Amino acid sequence: MKFQTLVEELNQRKDAMDRTLRLAQESGLDAVADKIDAIPALREKVNLSADTYSFDLLLTGNKQDLEAVWGLLRKAGFECKDKRPEQSTPSWSGWFRKDGHEGAVYLSFTSTVCRRVVVGTKMEEVPIYEVNCGEEVQS
């Protein structure tokens, strides 16, 4: 790789990072991130990453954690038009957007309290097969 090509690529990355930071400041997401960071119980459960057009909030926790992050985004003017999380679902993800701003927030939630539990049993007849190669077929 030529040095000039490397310089151009680094400048493009810098421009993209500057744009992402500007989007965060203009949309108020930087304030949301600061509020999440100020709550020790949430700080440990949220990972924030970004690309050119979106910010990814990855949350691992319980229902109250999801409600807290959801509330912070809503108070900052972000709205989610995706399907709402359903009761007893171990994960959910959706996009939050703010009118008048081109950036978006992708929130991905995974529950730490949902687990698979046995709620009953059932008896079922299932055919049993074996492979016969060149031998008489028994039925």
Secondary structure as GFF3:
##gff-version 3
##sequence-region A 1 139
A	DSSP	alpha_helix	3	27	.	.	.	ID=ss1
A	DSSP	alpha_helix	29	38	.	.	.	ID=ss2
A	DSSP	alpha_helix	40	43	.	.	.	ID=ss3
A	DSSP	beta_strand	46	50	.	.	.	ID=ss4
A	DSSP	beta_strand	54	61	.	.	.	ID=ss5
A	DSSP	alpha_helix	63	75	.	.	.	ID=ss6
A	DSSP	beta_strand	79	80	.	.	.	ID=ss7
A	DSSP	beta_strand	91	97	.	.	.	ID=ss8
A	DSSP	beta_strand	104	111	.	.	.	ID=ss9
###
